Amino acid sequence: MKAERPYPAVTVSAKAERSLRGGHPWLYAEEIRSVSGQLTPGGITDVLTAKGAWLGAGIYSPESKIAVRVLSDNANERFTDAFFERRVRYALEYRRAVMGDDFGACRLVFGEADGLPGVTVDRFGDVLVTQILSLGMEQRKGLIYRALERALADMGEGIRGIYERSESPLRAKEGLESVSGWYEGLPHSGGTETVITENGIKYTVDFANGQKTGFFLDQKYNRRAAARIAPGRRVLDCFTHTGSFALNCAAAGAEHVTAVDVSESAVCLARANARLNGLEGNMDFLAADVFDLLPRLIAERAKYDFVILDPPAFTKSRRTAASAERGYKEINYRAMRLLPRGGYLATASCSHFMPQYEFERMLRSAARDANVSLREVEVRKQAPDHPILWNVPETEYLKFYIFQII
């Protein structure tokens, strides 16, 4: 097999063989046992078992702990420009099928879930905002960006530019520098703000300065679920960011909504989004640390009957998972204490390193300590534009629950 193929090859451990045969695309550097041929940074390499059986082929990265990201287990595949263009088109065709009217503001590429490892592409109307975290994809980004533009044009969807937000510290682990700004390999025009519509709510997206790519698209249908609970209720939306949960609740007919975030700039943007939608009349906005605010509201006997907790990821590694669990428990315990019997709690975690069973264990513990019972209303995950591959657990990260407190 190896002699007939034009690529160098690595031989891997039995543990790596089991993982790759199970469909996981990552090969760690510590699992490589031998190398034949000349490995090229960002180049294609074959992956073999200790007995020489072919497992797949992927992109080699010499500085990363993930030495090879497997692209295909089809031995007939050749990794030409056409291969990557097909991957891009499959990703866009999937979104157009599953997102329907939300195709105009959604995640078009979700890394490994679309066979384009380390690539994130968010669409905000006529602007694409990208993040690339792997060496091989950084080397091929021009090809990927042009494929995106062509595929959208063929769908009758023009864009005015591609804006790069490749600033994550993870790039350093691939030997890459940070990149931010318009991609100059394609035409671009206009400023770095745009307006999108999601669930009938308009948002100004500052894709040059906002967190990540400028707006969190993964909760779009969870916001809709929360809005169904909101009519006639007094809502406290914690970690509001751009005000998305708060605005959905206000538009749905909440009696009043308080939107809270520790960031003054986030609160200003949330307030501006409320004005954009004509919803400021039944909303107020507060810049505060939620960990300090919730105990104060309990002491003041503040009247809320729906609390929403959508915090940032409290952990981005297994090493800090225990500390993160304490943080999640603190805010959920306080929210349960604040709510009256019959009130509602929506709570989320966006960390892959806080798996569902641990998050649920934390919620049970918080409920015991608060001396309440949780009546499950709904359990949800990320929107389908952030697809979950069952053979790649890292693609599943968002957990969202709605409970009634009884």
Legacy VTK file of the C-alpha trace (Angstrom):
# vtk DataFile Version 3.0
C-alpha trace
ASCII
DATASET POLYDATA
POINTS 406 float
0.000 0.000 0.000
2.645 2.515 1.061
4.868 1.963 -1.990
1.986 2.785 -4.351
1.172 6.064 -2.646
2.976 9.409 -3.079
2.994 10.334 0.614
5.326 9.727 3.551
3.921 7.555 6.334
3.849 7.285 10.106
3.346 4.070 12.062
1.245 4.415 15.210
0.645 2.756 18.565
-2.085 0.213 19.234
-3.984 2.827 21.250
-3.936 5.257 18.305
-5.009 2.481 15.947
-8.084 1.786 18.086
-8.960 5.479 18.169
-8.547 5.962 14.420
-10.498 2.811 13.577
-13.236 4.187 15.818
-13.428 7.250 13.580
-11.608 9.862 15.650
-9.447 11.984 13.319
-6.644 13.018 15.686
-3.254 11.345 15.966
-1.121 12.630 18.828
2.635 13.051 18.429
3.334 10.729 21.372
1.500 7.922 19.539
3.811 7.911 16.508
6.208 4.970 16.609
8.141 5.374 13.353
8.334 7.508 10.223
9.117 6.581 6.629
9.781 9.240 4.010
10.097 12.983 4.525
7.306 14.566 6.546
6.439 18.093 5.420
4.828 20.640 7.759
1.263 20.990 6.527
1.742 18.167 4.050
-0.221 14.964 3.599
0.982 11.828 5.359
-0.336 8.272 5.452
-1.054 6.630 8.792
-0.224 2.924 9.228
-0.666 0.290 11.893
2.353 -1.465 13.397
1.763 -4.250 10.850
1.659 -1.809 7.939
-2.111 -1.697 7.393
-3.335 1.654 6.056
-5.617 3.575 8.429
-6.039 6.879 6.615
-4.254 10.023 5.496
-4.124 13.473 6.992
-2.247 16.717 7.478
1.004 16.729 9.444
1.810 19.441 12.010
5.260 19.145 13.628
4.761 21.616 16.510
1.313 20.534 17.660
0.463 17.784 20.146
-1.985 16.682 17.445
0.622 15.612 14.914
-1.789 14.405 12.221
-5.385 15.396 11.585
-6.820 12.621 9.454
-8.825 13.861 6.478
-9.965 10.602 4.900
-9.934 6.836 5.287
-10.591 6.355 1.577
-7.408 4.936 0.040
-8.427 6.216 -3.401
-8.600 9.829 -2.254
-6.130 12.361 -3.610
-5.953 15.622 -1.726
-6.175 18.048 -4.615
-7.842 21.445 -4.620
-11.018 19.682 -5.760
-11.045 17.607 -2.541
-11.118 20.694 -0.325
-13.662 22.427 -2.553
-15.967 19.411 -2.198
-15.654 19.585 1.578
-16.629 23.263 1.536
-19.619 22.638 -0.712
-20.839 19.725 1.408
-20.687 21.981 4.473
-22.690 24.760 2.816
-25.244 22.409 1.294
-25.816 20.866 4.731
-26.465 24.310 6.303
-28.813 25.329 3.550
-30.779 22.113 4.130
-30.978 22.206 7.945
-31.036 25.942 8.656
-33.677 27.086 6.182
-34.407 30.777 6.690
-31.495 30.986 9.161
-28.921 30.243 6.439
-28.153 33.974 6.303
-26.703 33.984 9.846
-25.196 30.664 10.815
-21.963 28.704 11.151
-20.980 27.491 7.704
-17.937 25.426 8.723
-17.414 23.727 12.086
-13.922 22.249 11.902
-13.677 18.479 12.279
-17.468 18.129 12.012
-17.111 19.235 8.369
-13.842 17.466 7.611
-11.931 20.763 7.636
-9.958 20.497 10.905
-9.334 23.737 12.749
-11.524 25.841 10.432
-14.444 27.932 11.696
-16.537 30.052 9.338
-19.475 32.132 10.571
-21.802 33.892 8.178
-23.260 37.251 9.134
-25.296 38.199 6.096
-22.901 39.287 3.378
-19.757 38.887 5.540
-17.909 35.681 6.419
-15.816 35.697 9.588
-13.194 32.975 9.873
-10.891 31.438 12.441
-8.186 28.955 11.481
-6.332 27.029 14.180
-4.348 24.383 12.276
-1.185 24.688 10.192
-2.436 22.664 7.238
-5.599 24.704 6.900
-3.698 27.973 7.300
-1.584 26.940 4.326
-4.735 26.179 2.320
-6.913 29.064 3.487
-6.827 30.885 0.154
-8.196 27.785 -1.528
-10.877 27.386 1.145
-11.900 31.043 1.040
-12.207 31.050 -2.737
-14.258 27.843 -2.541
-16.588 29.501 -0.039
-17.071 32.516 -2.289
-17.755 30.348 -5.357
-20.151 28.015 -3.554
-22.191 30.888 -2.132
-22.268 32.625 -5.504
-23.597 29.433 -7.086
-26.371 29.499 -4.467
-27.172 33.103 -5.366
-25.633 34.369 -2.127
-22.998 37.061 -2.685
-20.580 38.278 -0.012
-18.724 41.558 0.414
-15.653 40.066 2.051
-14.017 37.560 4.386
-12.768 38.839 7.723
-10.183 36.803 9.636
-10.279 36.493 13.431
-7.493 33.926 13.810
-6.286 35.219 17.174
-6.576 32.204 19.478
-3.551 31.216 21.607
-4.018 27.734 20.120
-2.391 29.005 16.927
0.920 29.347 18.761
0.824 25.593 19.413
0.784 25.134 15.645
3.632 27.582 15.142
1.269 30.214 13.758
1.005 33.926 14.488
-2.257 35.767 15.137
-4.095 37.147 12.133
-6.912 39.688 12.205
-8.390 41.756 9.404
-9.899 41.520 5.953
-8.501 38.711 3.824
-6.751 40.567 1.049
-6.841 37.699 -1.426
-10.476 38.476 -2.233
-12.360 41.758 -2.786
-13.891 43.345 0.294
-15.813 46.516 1.074
-17.630 48.323 3.847
-17.057 48.626 7.561
-16.630 46.014 10.281
-20.168 46.100 11.651
-23.239 44.507 10.165
-26.826 43.798 11.205
-28.238 40.278 11.310
-31.685 38.943 12.139
-32.163 35.850 14.301
-35.537 34.650 15.605
-36.955 37.939 14.347
-34.521 39.970 16.506
-32.010 42.337 14.919
-28.428 42.519 16.231
-25.507 44.733 15.393
-22.482 42.460 15.022
-19.054 44.010 15.510
-17.067 41.231 13.880
-13.726 43.037 14.215
-13.879 43.596 17.983
-16.544 41.300 19.409
-15.769 38.040 21.223
-14.660 35.149 19.002
-16.172 35.939 15.592
-18.454 38.674 16.957
-21.667 36.823 17.847
-22.560 33.446 19.363
-24.756 31.614 16.874
-24.971 28.253 18.639
-27.766 29.204 21.069
-30.213 30.518 18.459
-32.885 27.859 19.016
-32.274 27.715 22.764
-33.081 31.431 22.876
-36.343 30.647 21.147
-37.060 27.940 23.740
-36.383 30.379 26.585
-38.646 32.968 24.972
-41.574 30.546 25.172
-41.299 30.683 28.988
-40.964 34.473 29.188
-44.429 35.990 28.556
-45.645 37.845 31.632
-42.550 37.029 33.693
-39.809 39.100 35.284
-36.599 37.834 33.708
-32.981 38.086 34.861
-30.577 37.323 32.023
-27.076 36.760 33.406
-23.956 36.920 31.185
-26.098 38.628 28.558
-23.202 39.556 26.179
-25.012 41.192 23.237
-28.385 40.788 24.959
-29.604 37.849 22.893
-31.549 35.844 25.498
-32.851 39.044 27.064
-34.097 40.423 23.740
-35.828 37.172 22.806
-37.648 37.216 26.147
-38.590 40.882 25.881
-39.927 40.412 22.354
-41.937 37.398 23.532
-43.826 39.524 26.060
-41.883 39.370 29.321
-43.178 41.798 31.942
-39.636 43.083 32.478
-36.107 41.906 31.591
-32.873 42.779 33.378
-29.786 42.047 31.272
-26.491 41.684 33.166
-22.879 41.378 32.027
-19.560 42.132 33.694
-18.409 43.940 30.544
-19.460 47.594 30.169
-18.965 47.368 26.403
-21.186 44.275 26.202
-23.905 46.061 28.185
-23.672 49.067 25.853
-24.064 46.792 22.838
-27.009 44.963 24.435
-28.692 48.314 25.156
-28.097 49.421 21.555
-29.620 46.169 20.291
-32.670 46.806 22.470
-33.050 50.254 20.871
-32.598 48.695 17.429
-35.601 46.468 18.130
-37.702 49.034 20.013
-37.611 46.899 23.172
-35.904 49.196 25.668
-39.203 50.113 27.309
-39.457 46.897 29.328
-35.738 46.265 29.793
-32.920 47.540 31.973
-29.202 46.833 31.757
-26.583 46.361 34.431
-22.802 46.013 34.339
-22.029 43.680 37.247
-20.234 40.500 38.236
-22.911 37.824 38.416
-21.084 36.059 41.267
-21.476 39.219 43.359
-24.898 40.197 42.063
-26.858 37.019 42.793
-26.151 36.964 46.572
-27.092 40.647 46.741
-30.379 40.064 44.941
-31.188 37.201 47.325
-30.502 39.453 50.311
-32.689 42.176 48.788
-35.485 39.658 48.095
-35.532 40.771 44.465
-38.561 39.571 42.506
-37.667 37.488 39.469
-39.512 34.408 38.272
-37.217 33.421 35.368
-33.411 33.375 35.584
-31.175 32.622 32.604
-27.533 31.587 33.105
-25.442 31.510 29.918
-21.878 31.953 31.180
-18.682 31.793 29.136
-16.744 28.536 29.335
-15.445 28.275 32.890
-12.900 25.680 31.775
-10.989 25.107 28.564
-8.984 22.118 29.832
-9.514 19.028 31.980
-6.971 20.431 34.434
-9.335 23.197 35.580
-12.596 21.220 35.353
-12.992 20.871 39.142
-12.657 24.619 39.664
-15.125 25.237 36.850
-17.653 22.888 38.443
-17.506 24.942 41.628
-18.203 28.088 39.605
-21.157 26.510 37.806
-22.564 25.234 41.102
-22.234 28.645 42.767
-24.282 30.523 40.170
-26.883 27.781 39.783
-27.305 27.413 43.547
-27.756 31.188 43.885
-30.245 31.313 41.011
-32.281 28.502 42.600
-32.283 30.400 45.903
-33.399 33.595 44.183
-36.323 32.023 42.353
-39.709 31.408 43.975
-41.382 28.007 43.857
-42.889 27.760 40.402
-40.208 29.975 38.891
-38.069 28.894 35.938
-34.338 28.452 35.431
-32.549 28.203 32.086
-28.918 27.183 32.501
-26.125 26.361 30.089
-22.499 25.314 29.776
-20.485 25.785 26.596
-17.420 23.845 27.752
-16.606 20.455 26.218
-14.578 19.742 29.361
-17.754 19.884 31.460
-19.549 16.824 30.023
-23.275 16.380 30.368
-23.193 13.852 33.215
-20.912 16.126 35.290
-23.054 19.171 34.596
-26.177 17.280 35.645
-24.436 16.009 38.784
-23.584 19.619 39.626
-27.206 20.702 39.088
-28.486 17.957 41.382
-26.009 18.991 44.057
-26.981 22.668 43.731
-30.674 21.770 43.999
-30.075 19.716 47.161
-28.159 22.560 48.759
-30.869 25.060 47.767
-33.545 22.674 49.112
-35.515 22.706 45.861
-36.579 20.156 43.273
-36.005 20.545 39.545
-38.831 19.779 37.143
-37.295 19.304 33.711
-38.965 21.326 30.980
-36.489 20.869 28.160
-32.932 19.665 27.474
-31.181 20.979 24.376
-27.766 21.195 22.698
-26.156 23.441 20.102
-27.979 24.395 16.906
-27.489 22.043 13.918
-25.177 24.476 12.143
-22.707 23.329 14.840
-23.135 19.611 14.064
-22.107 16.877 16.485
-20.135 13.917 15.138
-20.697 10.975 17.442
-17.206 9.633 16.725
-15.643 13.002 17.651
-16.748 13.904 21.197
-15.016 17.288 21.004
-17.726 18.483 18.592
-20.330 18.178 21.371
-19.935 20.994 23.851
-23.131 22.982 24.524
-25.616 21.860 27.169
-28.834 23.804 27.792
-31.569 23.042 30.343
-34.844 24.645 31.309
-36.309 23.687 34.695
-39.196 24.725 36.861
-38.241 25.181 40.501
-40.618 23.297 42.799
LINES 1 407
406 0 1 2 3 4 5 6 7 8 9 10 11 12 13 14 15 16 17 18 19 20 21 22 23 24 25 26 27 28 29 30 31 32 33 34 35 36 37 38 39 40 41 42 43 44 45 46 47 48 49 50 51 52 53 54 55 56 57 58 59 60 61 62 63 64 65 66 67 68 69 70 71 72 73 74 75 76 77 78 79 80 81 82 83 84 85 86 87 88 89 90 91 92 93 94 95 96 97 98 99 100 101 102 103 104 105 106 107 108 109 110 111 112 113 114 115 116 117 118 119 120 121 122 123 124 125 126 127 128 129 130 131 132 133 134 135 136 137 138 139 140 141 142 143 144 145 146 147 148 149 150 151 152 153 154 155 156 157 158 159 160 161 162 163 164 165 166 167 168 169 170 171 172 173 174 175 176 177 178 179 180 181 182 183 184 185 186 187 188 189 190 191 192 193 194 195 196 197 198 199 200 201 202 203 204 205 206 207 208 209 210 211 212 213 214 215 216 217 218 219 220 221 222 223 224 225 226 227 228 229 230 231 232 233 234 235 236 237 238 239 240 241 242 243 244 245 246 247 248 249 250 251 252 253 254 255 256 257 258 259 260 261 262 263 264 265 266 267 268 269 270 271 272 273 274 275 276 277 278 279 280 281 282 283 284 285 286 287 288 289 290 291 292 293 294 295 296 297 298 299 300 301 302 303 304 305 306 307 308 309 310 311 312 313 314 315 316 317 318 319 320 321 322 323 324 325 326 327 328 329 330 331 332 333 334 335 336 337 338 339 340 341 342 343 344 345 346 347 348 349 350 351 352 353 354 355 356 357 358 359 360 361 362 363 364 365 366 367 368 369 370 371 372 373 374 375 376 377 378 379 380 381 382 383 384 385 386 387 388 389 390 391 392 393 394 395 396 397 398 399 400 401 402 403 404 405
